[in-house]
């Protein structure tokens, strides 16, 4: 198959354990784009958290794309214009906050263009989100009143055991009104209904005249499952969650062994 698009999750996939892109992988991704193929960075990160990696890969020069907020927003890197966006309903933040604050040690976060807003207790997982995206945390007392007008995602952070219980309650409360899932065992993602990476990739493909058969998707986490299932070639990193390994058409090397480069060499060169 003549694959024309490579879609990459970031953390645990494109970046290694140090949150860096190796030089060999970076050079190969730039070469792909020079040869007319598209690279898409698809992440649960906010857009600001993706831009530094997009700049390293020269996505703006070659007209590639960013899917941020797990597909809640698509940005054209040529001009940084938003070409698709879906936001959370304005009435979810307050009930979600009151459910979350019943649980010990958890935090609830949302995003402004430049900061993370914390509504409860900053924990190690909130700090991880801050460090990954290079965005400072601003703690507020009245979380619902600090919700931005454009709300792409709410993130609840905490120990995996508590997050698992909280996920059940949030899912039961909102039923099909929202998409609720874990990107990692300690990150509970609250997204607009129907939004995930696969949904937004299908919108992107339709807009640029490509098909799923021309697309390779690489990932390691639960929020990568739908795009891996949808892709012409769905690839799991060797370090992926068990459900991702089971879903994938192909398992590449780990993110610390240039697994993305291995995919490029095997399927796109």
C-alpha positions as CSV (number, residue, x, y, z in Angstrom):
1,X,0.0,0.0,0.0
2,X,1.2,3.5,-0.9
3,X,0.7,5.2,2.5
4,X,0.5,9.0,2.3
5,X,-0.2,10.0,5.9
6,X,1.6,9.1,9.2
7,X,-0.4,9.9,12.3
8,X,1.6,9.9,15.6
9,X,0.6,10.0,19.2
10,X,3.2,11.9,21.2
11,X,3.9,10.7,24.7
12,X,5.0,7.1,24.7
13,X,5.1,7.0,20.8
14,X,6.9,9.8,19.0
15,X,8.8,10.9,22.1
16,X,11.1,8.7,24.2
17,X,11.1,8.5,28.0
18,X,12.9,11.9,28.2
19,X,10.0,13.4,26.1
20,X,12.4,14.0,23.2
21,X,12.3,13.1,19.5
22,X,15.5,11.4,18.4
23,X,17.5,13.0,15.6
24,X,17.1,10.0,13.3
25,X,13.3,10.0,13.7
26,X,13.1,13.8,13.3
27,X,15.1,13.6,10.1
28,X,13.1,10.8,8.7
29,X,9.8,12.7,9.4
30,X,11.1,15.8,7.6
31,X,12.2,13.7,4.7
32,X,8.7,12.1,4.5
33,X,7.1,15.6,4.2
34,X,9.6,16.7,1.6
35,X,8.4,13.7,-0.4
36,X,4.9,15.0,-0.3
37,X,3.5,12.9,2.6
38,X,1.6,14.3,5.5
39,X,2.5,14.0,9.2
40,X,-0.2,14.5,11.8
41,X,0.5,14.8,15.5
42,X,-2.5,13.5,17.4
43,X,-2.5,14.0,21.1
44,X,-4.5,14.6,24.2
45,X,-2.3,17.6,24.9
46,X,-3.6,21.1,24.4
47,X,-2.6,22.8,21.2
48,X,0.2,24.8,22.9
49,X,1.7,21.6,24.2
50,X,2.0,20.2,20.7
51,X,3.4,23.2,18.9
52,X,7.1,22.8,20.1
53,X,7.2,19.3,18.6
54,X,5.4,20.5,15.4
55,X,8.1,23.2,15.1
56,X,10.9,20.6,15.4
57,X,9.4,18.6,12.6
58,X,8.8,21.6,10.4
59,X,5.0,20.9,10.1
60,X,4.3,24.5,9.2
61,X,6.7,24.4,6.3
62,X,5.2,21.3,4.7
63,X,1.5,21.9,5.5
64,X,0.9,19.1,8.0
65,X,-1.6,19.1,10.9
66,X,-2.1,18.9,14.6
67,X,-4.9,17.1,16.3
68,X,-5.0,18.4,19.9
69,X,-7.4,17.7,22.8
70,X,-7.8,14.1,21.6
71,X,-9.3,15.3,18.4
72,X,-11.3,18.2,19.9
73,X,-9.4,20.6,17.6
74,X,-7.6,20.3,14.3
75,X,-5.0,23.0,13.4
76,X,-3.5,23.6,10.0
77,X,0.2,24.2,10.7
78,X,0.7,26.3,7.6
79,X,-1.2,29.2,9.1
80,X,-2.1,28.0,12.6
81,X,-5.8,28.2,11.6
82,X,-8.3,26.0,13.4
83,X,-10.1,23.9,10.7
84,X,-12.3,21.9,13.0
85,X,-13.3,22.2,16.6
86,X,-15.9,20.8,19.0
87,X,-16.3,22.0,22.5
88,X,-17.9,20.8,25.7
89,X,-21.4,21.9,26.6
90,X,-21.3,24.8,29.1
91,X,-23.4,23.0,31.7
92,X,-21.1,20.1,32.4
93,X,-18.3,21.9,34.4
94,X,-20.3,22.5,37.6
95,X,-21.8,19.0,38.1
96,X,-18.5,17.4,37.1
97,X,-16.7,19.5,39.7
98,X,-19.1,18.5,42.5
99,X,-18.7,14.8,41.6
100,X,-14.9,15.0,41.5
101,X,-14.4,16.8,44.8
102,X,-16.0,13.9,46.7
103,X,-12.9,11.8,46.0
104,X,-9.7,12.1,47.9
105,X,-6.4,13.3,46.3
106,X,-7.8,14.1,42.9
107,X,-7.6,17.3,40.9
108,X,-9.7,18.7,38.1
109,X,-8.0,20.7,35.3
110,X,-9.0,22.7,32.3
111,X,-7.0,24.8,29.8
112,X,-6.6,28.4,28.8
113,X,-4.3,29.2,25.9
114,X,-1.4,29.7,28.3
115,X,-2.2,28.0,31.6
116,X,-3.8,25.0,33.3
117,X,-6.6,25.8,35.8
118,X,-6.7,23.6,38.8
119,X,-9.9,23.4,40.8
120,X,-9.0,21.1,43.7
121,X,-5.6,19.8,44.9
122,X,-2.6,19.8,42.7
123,X,-1.1,16.3,42.7
124,X,1.8,14.6,41.0
125,X,-0.3,13.8,37.9
126,X,-1.4,17.5,37.5
127,X,2.3,18.4,37.8
128,X,3.1,15.8,35.1
129,X,0.5,17.4,32.8
130,X,2.0,20.8,33.5
131,X,5.6,19.6,32.7
132,X,4.6,17.8,29.5
133,X,2.9,20.9,28.1
134,X,5.2,23.5,29.6
135,X,2.2,25.3,31.0
136,X,2.0,26.6,34.6
137,X,-0.8,25.6,36.9
138,X,-3.1,28.3,38.3
139,X,-5.1,27.1,41.3
140,X,-8.6,28.6,41.8
141,X,-11.2,28.3,44.5
142,X,-14.3,28.5,42.4
143,X,-13.5,26.2,39.5
144,X,-16.8,26.5,37.6
145,X,-16.6,30.3,37.4
146,X,-13.1,30.1,35.9
147,X,-14.1,27.9,32.9
148,X,-13.1,29.5,29.6
149,X,-15.8,30.1,27.0
150,X,-14.2,27.7,24.6
151,X,-13.8,24.4,26.6
152,X,-12.2,21.6,24.6
153,X,-11.5,19.2,27.5
154,X,-11.6,18.7,31.2
155,X,-8.9,16.4,32.8
156,X,-9.3,14.7,36.1
157,X,-6.0,13.4,37.7
158,X,-5.4,11.0,40.5
159,X,-4.2,7.5,41.5
160,X,-5.4,4.8,39.1
161,X,-7.6,3.1,41.7
162,X,-9.5,6.3,42.5
163,X,-9.7,7.3,38.8
164,X,-11.3,4.0,38.0
165,X,-14.1,4.5,40.5
166,X,-14.6,8.1,39.4
167,X,-14.8,7.1,35.8
168,X,-17.7,4.8,36.6
169,X,-19.6,7.5,38.4
170,X,-19.0,10.2,35.8
171,X,-20.0,7.8,33.0
172,X,-23.2,6.9,34.8
173,X,-24.1,10.5,35.5
174,X,-23.6,11.9,32.0
175,X,-24.5,8.7,30.1
176,X,-24.0,9.4,26.4
177,X,-23.9,13.2,26.9
178,X,-20.0,13.2,27.0
179,X,-17.1,11.0,26.0
180,X,-15.4,9.8,29.1
181,X,-12.2,7.7,29.0
182,X,-8.7,7.2,30.4
183,X,-5.7,8.2,28.2
184,X,-3.6,6.8,31.0
185,X,-4.7,5.1,34.2
186,X,-4.2,8.4,36.1
187,X,-5.7,10.7,33.5
188,X,-9.5,10.8,33.1
189,X,-10.4,12.7,29.9
190,X,-13.8,14.5,29.6
191,X,-14.5,15.2,26.0
192,X,-17.5,16.3,23.8
193,X,-19.7,13.4,22.8
194,X,-18.4,11.5,19.9
195,X,-15.0,13.1,19.9
196,X,-11.9,11.0,19.7
197,X,-8.9,10.8,17.5
198,X,-10.6,8.6,14.8
199,X,-13.6,11.0,14.5
200,X,-11.4,14.0,13.8
201,X,-9.0,12.1,11.5
202,X,-12.0,11.1,9.4
203,X,-13.0,14.8,9.2
204,X,-9.4,15.7,8.1
205,X,-9.1,12.9,5.5
206,X,-12.4,13.9,4.0
207,X,-11.3,17.6,3.8
208,X,-8.0,16.8,2.0
209,X,-9.3,14.0,-0.3
210,X,-7.5,11.1,1.3
211,X,-8.8,7.7,2.5
212,X,-8.2,5.6,5.7
213,X,-6.3,3.1,3.5
214,X,-3.6,5.7,2.9
215,X,-3.1,6.3,6.6
216,X,-0.8,4.7,9.2
217,X,-1.6,5.5,12.9
218,X,0.9,4.8,15.7
219,X,0.1,4.9,19.4
220,X,0.5,3.4,22.8
221,X,-2.5,4.5,25.0
222,X,-6.2,3.8,25.4
223,X,-7.0,7.1,23.6
224,X,-5.2,5.7,20.5
225,X,-7.5,2.7,20.1
226,X,-10.0,4.2,17.8
227,X,-7.5,5.7,15.4
228,X,-5.5,2.4,15.3
229,X,-8.6,0.5,14.5
230,X,-9.6,3.0,11.8
231,X,-6.2,3.3,10.0
232,X,-5.2,1.4,6.9
233,X,-2.3,0.2,9.1
234,X,-2.7,0.5,12.9
235,X,0.6,0.3,14.8
236,X,1.2,-0.3,18.5
237,X,4.4,0.6,20.1
238,X,6.1,-2.3,22.0
239,X,5.5,-0.3,25.2
240,X,1.7,0.1,24.5
241,X,-1.1,-0.8,26.8
242,X,-2.3,-4.5,26.4
243,X,-5.5,-3.5,24.7
244,X,-3.6,-1.5,22.1
245,X,-1.2,-4.3,21.4
246,X,-4.2,-6.6,20.8
247,X,-5.9,-4.1,18.5
248,X,-2.9,-3.3,16.3
249,X,-2.2,-4.7,12.8
250,X,1.5,-4.4,13.6
251,X,3.7,-4.0,16.7
252,X,6.8,-1.9,16.3
253,X,9.7,-1.3,18.6
254,X,9.3,0.8,21.7
255,X,9.4,4.6,21.9
256,X,13.0,4.3,23.4
257,X,14.1,2.2,20.4
258,X,13.0,4.5,17.6
259,X,9.8,2.6,17.0
260,X,8.4,5.3,14.8
261,X,11.5,5.3,12.6
262,X,11.2,1.5,12.2
263,X,7.6,2.0,10.9
264,X,8.9,4.7,8.4
265,X,11.6,2.4,7.2
266,X,9.4,-0.6,6.8
267,X,6.2,0.9,5.3
268,X,6.9,4.4,3.9
269,X,10.4,4.4,2.3
